[in-house]
Amino acid sequence: MKAVEVTGEIDAQGNLTLDQQIPDITNQRVRVIILASETENDFDPDDPPVDAIKANLQKALHQVRTGQTLPLSQMWEGIE
């Protein structure tokens, strides 16, 4: 099973409209899980996309594995 995250809206008739197309998934039944905000603060369209977060985590893991790190004491230098 493949998982894809997209955003969308549910109209007054209960129809779901996605904000973007889902590539490589056509002509098949799918399962849908709806995460609806209970307050306006739950959803922030300015949050970074999941793909960007994954890329940053992969980069950070690579840096750790290859020794590209700073001692914690150096990270705080110059911060008051």
N, C-alpha and C positions, 0 to 999 in steps of 0.2 A: 504494500500500500504506500502511496506517495502522499506527502503532506505539502500543501501550498498555502501560504498566508497572503491574503489580499484584503483590502478594505472595501466597503460598499455601504449601501443604504437600503433600508426596508421602507417601502412606501405605505400609504394608508391602507392599501388593499393587501398588504403582506407580501408583495413581490420584492425579491432581492435583486438589486442592480449592483454589479461589481464596478469598481473604479477603473479596472484594467482587465484586459483579456488574460486568460490562463493558457499559456502555451502548452502544447503537447497533450492536452486533455480535451478530447472532443468525442461526441457521440457515445457517451457512456454515463451510466448512473453514478452519482457521487454521494458521499455522506457530507453533510454540512454541520459544522459546529458554530453557533452564533455567540459571540462575546459582546454583549450589549452594555453600554455604559449606564450605570445607575445615576451618575451625576455628570455634569459637563466636564468636570476635571479629570475623569477617567481616561479620556481619549485626547491625545495631543498630536495633531497632524504634523507638528514640527519635530517629533521624535525621530531619531535616525532610523532608516529602514533596517530590517533584520539582516539583510545581506551585508550592509555596511558594518553592523556590529560583529557579525561572524568574521568578516575580513579583518577587522581590527584585532579580534581575539586570536585569529590564526597568526597574524603578524607578531603579536605579543608573545605567543607561545614559541614561535620561531626564534625570537630574540632571546628568550630565556634558554632555549636549548643550545643556542650557539654562543652563549656567554656574553651577549650584548646587554649587560645590565649595569646599573650603578649601585654602589653601596647606599643604603638608606640615609646614612649621615650626609652624603653628598647631595641627595635630593632636596634637603632642607636648607642648603647653603643659600644665602641671599634672601631668604623668606623671613620676614619679621612679623 
